[in-house]
C-alpha cells in the first residue's frame, strides 16, 4: 500500500508517518532526503533521528522486530526505492526537489520520479511518502522558487495518483483525501 501524507509546514506530517510506520511493527527503511548543509539543518536531522530511535525502541509502542534503518538519499530516490526492502517511509519529497534544484539536476526530475514510483510498486509491500502541499500559498516572486513549486506540485500529483491512500494534515489532524 502506498500512502501519501501532505499538508503545510509543521502540520504533523512526519509524526503521522512515523505513527503509521509503527503499526507495521517490523523493520522499516527510513529514506531521508535532507542534507545537512548548515547548523540548523544538522540540528533538525539529529532531532528527527532521535525521535525515530526513541519510537522504535518502544516508547510509543515500538517495533516487535527490527526498527528504522536509515537510508540517506538526497537525489536518487529511484535507487533508494529499489534497495530499501519491503517497507519504507520517505521523508520528504520537498527536500528531494530542493536538492534537485540546488544541484542543478532538474533535468533528471522526471526520470527519477518515474523510477521512484515504479520502484515502490515493484519492490515494496508498503510505503509512506511525506510531502508539503504547494497549492495553498501565493505565487512566489522569484523564478527559482516558482520552478521549485511547479516541480513539487508535479511530484505530488504523480505520487498521489499512484497512492492507495492520501491524507492531508491540518493542525496535527489527518483528513482522508483518497
Phi, psi and omega in degrees: 000132176258126178241127174252128177245121181235169179155182179285171178297133179063030180271357180104014184298310184295318179295319177299317179298317177298316180299318178294319179296325178297332178296335179290331176055032176212177184306132180229130172279129177256108180270108184261125183260350183286148176238134183278085181266348179209173183297321181298316181290323176301319178295318179296317180297316180298319179297316179295320179296317178297319179297316178299315181298318180296314181294318182294331182280354172116002181298334181226046182108310175062181180263147173278329175221146177070217183168210177266128170254115184276129173244112179271112182221105185274339185231309190270068180299330178298317178295317179300321180294326179285332189253002191269352182097192189275346178224133181213155172236125181251119182223104008212162181295320178301321178291323177299313179298318177304316181295319177301316179293314182300316182269012178055047179245024180303330179295341179267358187306304185297317180299312182293316181298312180297320177294324177297310180297317178297321179295321176298310182298319186278328192246349187241145171280318182218144176212134174248129181240130180254135178215174174252142176281127182260344189277008184250004183250192180267173177279122183297153181289320187264152186294322181296316180293324176296317177298316178303312181298321179295318178294315180296318179298319179295317177300314180301315181298316183289320178292319178298321179296325180278342186284149173277332183219138175229130177237141174252123179269129177229115179053040179082004182249125179279132175247129180288126177255319182217000000 
